[in-house]
Amino acid sequence: MVFPGEPCPIERGMLVWFKFQNHPFWPAVVKSVSPTQQTARVLLIEANMNCERSGIQVPLRRLKHLDCNGKEKLMKRASKVYGESVSWCFSLISSYRERLVCGYFVGSFLDYYAADISYPMRKATQEGDLQMDFPKLNYSDLEDSEEETSVAAKRHCKRILPDRMRAAQDRANQKLVDFIVKRKGADSHLLDIVKGRKESKWLESFLNSERYVICVETYLEDDDQLDVVVSHLREIYRHIDKKVLALTRDDPVSFLLEVLLPEAIICSIATVDGLDYKEAEAKYLQGPPVHYREKELFDKKILKKVTKRSTKKYKAKLSPCAQQGIRQTSQPLH
């Protein structure tokens, strides 16, 4: 029973404020609640939210009700870091609540986000009409860390932390993305290439009839960062000269990925890191650094697959009687 004046308990589907690492408090939606563990799984509200994710598991004490007394202060703090992104989130929430009250929509906030009725608001950010930044969380690494931590706790092993080096690399790459998209620092360089005013090694390789594609790891490992850059490069491609267009063999996707994308990243590396073009190109060709934590996770996944495969092969070689004996011995004695 909740007495008057006391906050209601956190429940599934509720909208809350969530504080994670060095990010400010941010509006989130509760995916599930575990009363026994006093934890909840939450998803941060953003333009490209994946509603199918299970969310981040956090203690209930780290959550605040969305309409708490300090709501205005939390909004101001978040706005200082992410500008109008918080206002966009609350516009989406207000739109959902209004339609819920008026009876135009029935369902949870996640249902509303995935429905066509909210598409106009999501479209404005996804297509670049509104340039907004949202907190970047690597849900995959966090979920893997939770799974490994729970196993480690059972075996009394050392807790496995998320890949902080990967997060630091994403923050460094965000400077390159801002230089290309927001500051449009590489536009003049790219326009000279697509209009045939400047030579490009990447363009010569693309136009070669027996060309080969240099296999490099994607320098921007974050999918959201890569999507933003590619969307900007599509606008550059629209200014391509007719002579260059005739040589592209009507393959804009390959031209964008093999010419414009590397040229844009190399140009941004040269400016942001203070290098000349050749040094920046060498850094690009070297690819993103592989950190110890990333290797550790990869080795664990491989070991897990090998163990499952060897177990299946071993059971397949056993006779039916032996398999029956294993099942019987594995059952607890009463």
C-alpha positions as CSV (number, residue, x, y, z in Angstrom):
1,M,0.0,0.0,0.0
2,V,1.3,3.4,-0.9
3,F,0.4,6.2,1.6
4,P,-0.4,9.8,0.4
5,G,2.8,11.8,-0.2
6,E,4.9,8.7,-0.8
7,P,6.3,8.1,-4.3
8,C,4.7,5.2,-6.1
9,P,7.0,2.2,-6.7
10,I,8.9,1.7,-10.0
11,E,6.9,-0.5,-12.3
12,R,7.3,-1.9,-15.8
13,G,6.5,0.6,-18.5
14,M,7.0,3.6,-16.3
15,L,8.9,6.6,-17.5
16,V,11.8,7.6,-15.2
17,W,15.1,9.6,-14.9
18,F,18.2,7.4,-15.1
19,K,21.8,8.3,-14.3
20,F,24.6,6.3,-16.0
21,Q,28.3,6.8,-15.7
22,N,29.4,10.3,-16.8
23,H,26.1,11.1,-18.6
24,P,23.6,13.4,-17.0
25,F,20.2,12.1,-15.8
26,W,18.3,11.1,-18.9
27,P,14.6,10.1,-19.5
28,A,14.2,6.4,-19.8
29,V,11.5,3.7,-19.9
30,V,11.4,0.7,-17.6
31,K,11.5,-2.6,-19.4
32,S,11.2,-4.9,-16.4
33,V,11.5,-4.9,-12.6
34,S,13.0,-7.5,-10.2
35,P,11.5,-6.8,-6.7
36,T,13.7,-9.5,-5.1
37,Q,17.0,-8.1,-6.5
38,Q,15.7,-4.5,-6.2
39,T,16.8,-3.8,-9.8
40,A,15.2,-2.7,-13.0
41,R,16.1,-2.9,-16.7
42,V,15.8,0.5,-18.5
43,L,16.1,1.8,-22.1
44,L,17.2,5.4,-22.6
45,I,14.8,7.4,-24.8
46,E,16.4,8.5,-28.1
47,A,15.6,8.9,-31.8
48,N,17.0,5.4,-32.8
49,M,15.8,3.4,-29.8
50,N,15.7,-0.3,-30.2
51,C,12.6,-1.4,-28.3
52,E,13.6,-5.1,-28.6
53,R,16.6,-4.8,-26.3
54,S,16.3,-6.0,-22.7
55,G,17.9,-2.8,-21.4
56,I,20.5,-2.0,-18.8
57,Q,20.1,-3.6,-15.3
58,V,20.4,-1.0,-12.6
59,P,19.5,-0.6,-8.9
60,L,16.1,0.9,-8.2
61,R,17.7,3.6,-6.1
62,R,19.4,5.1,-9.2
63,L,16.0,5.9,-10.8
64,K,13.8,8.9,-10.2
65,H,10.2,9.3,-11.3
66,L,9.9,11.4,-14.5
67,D,7.7,14.0,-12.8
68,C,9.7,14.3,-9.6
69,N,10.2,17.6,-7.8
70,G,13.6,18.2,-9.3
71,K,12.5,17.6,-12.9
72,E,13.3,21.2,-14.1
73,K,16.8,21.0,-12.7
74,L,17.5,17.7,-14.3
75,M,16.2,19.0,-17.7
76,K,18.5,22.0,-17.5
77,R,21.6,19.9,-16.7
78,A,20.9,17.5,-19.5
79,S,20.2,20.4,-21.9
80,K,23.7,21.9,-21.2
81,V,25.3,18.7,-22.6
82,Y,22.9,17.6,-25.3
83,G,21.1,20.8,-26.3
84,E,17.6,20.4,-27.6
85,S,17.6,16.6,-27.5
86,V,16.0,16.5,-24.0
87,S,13.2,18.8,-25.3
88,W,12.6,16.4,-28.2
89,C,12.3,13.5,-25.8
90,F,9.7,15.3,-23.7
91,S,7.8,16.4,-26.8
92,L,7.6,12.8,-27.7
93,I,6.5,11.9,-24.2
94,S,3.9,14.7,-24.1
95,S,2.5,13.6,-27.5
96,Y,2.1,10.1,-26.1
97,R,0.4,11.2,-23.0
98,E,-2.0,13.5,-24.8
99,R,-3.1,10.7,-27.2
100,L,-3.4,8.3,-24.4
101,V,-5.7,10.7,-22.5
102,C,-7.8,11.6,-25.5
103,G,-8.2,7.9,-26.4
104,Y,-6.4,8.2,-29.8
105,F,-3.9,5.6,-28.7
106,V,-3.9,2.6,-26.3
107,G,-0.7,0.9,-25.2
108,S,2.7,1.4,-23.6
109,F,5.2,4.1,-24.5
110,L,7.3,1.6,-26.4
111,D,4.3,0.6,-28.4
112,Y,3.7,4.3,-29.2
113,Y,7.3,4.8,-30.2
114,A,7.2,1.8,-32.6
115,A,3.8,2.8,-34.1
116,D,3.3,4.9,-37.2
117,I,1.6,7.6,-35.2
118,S,5.0,8.7,-33.8
119,Y,6.9,8.3,-37.1
120,P,6.8,12.1,-38.0
121,M,8.7,13.0,-34.8
122,R,11.3,10.2,-35.3
123,K,11.7,11.0,-39.0
124,A,12.8,14.5,-38.3
125,T,15.9,13.3,-36.4
126,Q,16.6,10.1,-38.4
127,E,16.7,12.0,-41.8
128,G,18.9,14.8,-40.4
129,D,16.2,17.6,-40.3
130,L,17.1,18.1,-36.7
131,Q,20.8,17.7,-35.7
132,M,20.6,16.2,-32.2
133,D,23.0,14.2,-30.0
134,F,21.9,11.6,-27.6
135,P,23.9,9.6,-24.9
136,K,25.8,6.8,-26.6
137,L,25.5,3.5,-24.7
138,N,26.9,0.2,-26.0
139,Y,24.1,-2.0,-24.9
140,S,25.7,-5.1,-26.3
141,D,28.9,-4.8,-24.2
142,L,26.9,-3.9,-21.1
143,E,24.6,-6.9,-21.5
144,D,27.7,-9.2,-22.1
145,S,29.3,-7.8,-19.1
146,E,26.2,-8.5,-17.0
147,E,26.0,-12.1,-18.1
148,E,29.7,-12.7,-17.5
149,T,29.5,-10.9,-14.1
150,S,26.7,-13.1,-12.9
151,V,28.6,-16.3,-13.9
152,A,31.8,-14.9,-12.3
153,A,29.9,-14.2,-9.1
154,K,28.7,-17.8,-8.9
155,R,32.3,-19.0,-9.4
156,H,33.7,-16.4,-7.1
157,C,35.8,-14.9,-9.9
158,K,36.9,-11.4,-10.6
159,R,34.2,-9.1,-11.9
160,I,34.4,-8.3,-15.6
161,L,34.0,-4.7,-16.5
162,P,32.8,-3.1,-19.8
163,D,35.3,-2.1,-22.4
164,R,36.1,1.4,-21.4
165,M,38.8,1.8,-24.1
166,R,36.1,1.1,-26.7
167,A,34.0,3.9,-25.2
168,A,36.9,6.2,-25.2
169,Q,37.6,5.4,-28.9
170,D,34.0,6.2,-29.8
171,R,34.2,9.6,-28.0
172,A,37.4,10.4,-30.0
173,N,35.7,9.3,-33.3
174,Q,32.8,11.6,-32.4
175,K,35.1,14.5,-33.0
176,L,35.8,13.2,-36.5
177,V,32.0,12.9,-37.1
178,D,31.4,16.4,-35.9
179,F,34.1,17.8,-38.1
180,I,32.6,16.1,-41.2
181,V,28.9,16.6,-40.5
182,K,28.4,19.6,-38.2
183,R,31.4,21.7,-39.2
184,K,31.4,20.4,-42.8
185,G,35.2,20.7,-42.7
186,A,35.7,18.0,-45.4
187,D,33.1,19.4,-47.9
188,S,35.5,21.5,-50.0
189,H,37.9,18.6,-50.3
190,L,35.2,16.1,-51.3
191,L,33.5,18.5,-53.7
192,D,36.8,19.1,-55.5
193,I,37.1,15.3,-55.9
194,V,33.5,14.7,-57.2
195,K,33.8,17.6,-59.6
196,G,37.1,16.4,-61.0
197,R,39.2,19.4,-59.7
198,K,41.4,17.3,-57.5
199,E,43.2,14.0,-57.9
200,S,42.4,11.2,-55.5
201,K,44.2,7.8,-55.0
202,W,40.9,6.3,-53.9
203,L,39.1,7.6,-57.0
204,E,41.8,6.2,-59.3
205,S,41.5,2.8,-57.6
206,F,37.7,2.9,-58.0
207,L,37.9,3.9,-61.7
208,N,40.4,1.2,-62.5
209,S,38.7,-1.6,-64.4
210,E,40.7,-4.2,-62.6
211,R,40.4,-2.4,-59.3
212,Y,40.8,-4.1,-55.9
213,V,39.2,-2.8,-52.7
214,I,41.7,-2.3,-49.9
215,C,40.3,-4.3,-47.0
216,V,40.4,-2.1,-43.9
217,E,38.5,-2.3,-40.7
218,T,35.7,0.2,-40.5
219,Y,37.4,3.2,-38.7
220,L,34.0,4.3,-37.2
221,E,33.0,1.2,-35.2
222,D,29.8,2.8,-33.9
223,D,26.9,2.2,-36.3
224,D,25.1,5.4,-35.4
225,Q,28.2,7.5,-36.1
226,L,28.7,5.7,-39.5
227,D,25.1,6.3,-40.5
228,V,25.4,10.0,-39.8
229,V,28.5,10.4,-41.9
230,V,27.1,8.3,-44.8
231,S,23.9,10.4,-44.8
232,H,26.0,13.5,-45.1
233,L,28.1,12.0,-47.9
234,R,25.0,11.3,-49.9
235,E,24.4,15.0,-50.1
236,I,28.0,15.5,-51.4
237,Y,27.4,12.8,-54.1
238,R,24.5,14.8,-55.5
239,H,27.0,17.4,-56.7
240,I,29.1,14.9,-58.7
241,D,30.3,16.1,-62.1
242,K,28.8,14.4,-65.2
243,K,32.2,13.3,-66.5
244,V,33.0,11.6,-63.2
245,L,29.4,10.2,-63.0
246,A,29.9,8.5,-66.3
247,L,32.9,6.7,-65.1
248,T,31.3,5.4,-61.9
249,R,29.4,2.7,-63.8
250,D,26.1,3.8,-62.1
251,D,27.3,2.4,-58.7
252,P,26.8,5.2,-56.2
253,V,27.0,2.9,-53.1
254,S,30.5,1.6,-54.0
255,F,31.6,5.1,-55.0
256,L,30.5,6.5,-51.6
257,L,32.1,3.7,-49.6
258,E,35.3,3.3,-51.6
259,V,36.0,7.0,-52.3
260,L,34.0,9.6,-50.3
261,L,34.0,7.8,-47.0
262,P,37.8,7.2,-46.7
263,E,38.6,10.6,-48.1
264,A,36.3,12.3,-45.6
265,I,37.7,10.3,-42.6
266,I,41.3,10.9,-43.7
267,C,40.7,14.7,-44.1
268,S,39.1,14.8,-40.6
269,I,41.9,12.9,-39.0
270,A,44.5,15.2,-40.6
271,T,42.7,18.3,-39.2
272,V,41.7,17.0,-35.8
273,D,45.0,15.2,-35.0
274,G,47.2,17.9,-36.7
275,L,48.7,15.5,-39.3
276,D,49.5,15.9,-43.0
277,Y,47.5,13.9,-45.5
278,K,49.9,11.0,-45.8
279,E,50.2,10.5,-42.1
280,A,46.4,10.7,-41.7
281,E,46.0,8.1,-44.5
282,A,48.5,5.8,-42.8
283,K,46.5,6.1,-39.6
284,Y,43.3,5.3,-41.4
285,L,44.8,2.3,-43.2
286,Q,46.1,1.0,-39.9
287,G,42.5,0.8,-38.7
288,P,40.9,1.2,-35.3
289,P,43.0,-0.1,-32.4
290,V,42.1,-3.5,-30.9
291,H,42.1,-3.3,-27.1
292,Y,42.8,-6.1,-24.6
293,R,39.2,-6.1,-23.4
294,E,37.9,-6.6,-27.0
295,K,40.4,-9.6,-27.5
296,E,39.3,-11.1,-24.2
297,L,35.6,-11.0,-25.1
298,F,36.4,-12.5,-28.6
299,D,38.4,-15.3,-27.0
300,K,35.6,-16.1,-24.6
301,K,33.0,-16.3,-27.4
302,I,35.2,-18.6,-29.5
303,L,35.9,-20.8,-26.4
304,K,32.2,-21.0,-25.7
305,K,31.4,-22.1,-29.3
306,V,34.2,-24.7,-29.3
307,T,33.1,-26.2,-26.0
308,K,29.5,-26.5,-27.3
309,R,30.7,-28.1,-30.5
310,S,33.0,-30.6,-28.8
311,T,30.2,-31.5,-26.4
312,K,27.7,-32.2,-29.2
313,K,30.3,-34.4,-31.1
314,Y,31.1,-36.3,-27.9
315,K,27.4,-37.1,-27.2
316,A,26.9,-38.0,-30.9
317,K,29.6,-40.7,-30.7
318,L,28.0,-42.3,-27.6
319,S,25.6,-45.2,-28.0
320,P,21.9,-44.7,-27.1
321,C,22.5,-46.7,-23.9
322,A,25.4,-44.6,-22.8
323,Q,23.4,-41.4,-23.5
324,Q,20.6,-42.7,-21.4
325,G,23.0,-43.5,-18.6
326,I,24.4,-39.9,-18.7
327,R,20.9,-38.5,-18.5
328,Q,20.0,-40.8,-15.5
329,T,23.2,-40.0,-13.6
330,S,22.7,-36.2,-14.2
331,Q,19.3,-36.4,-12.5
332,P,19.3,-35.5,-8.7
333,L,18.8,-38.4,-6.3
334,H,15.6,-38.3,-4.2
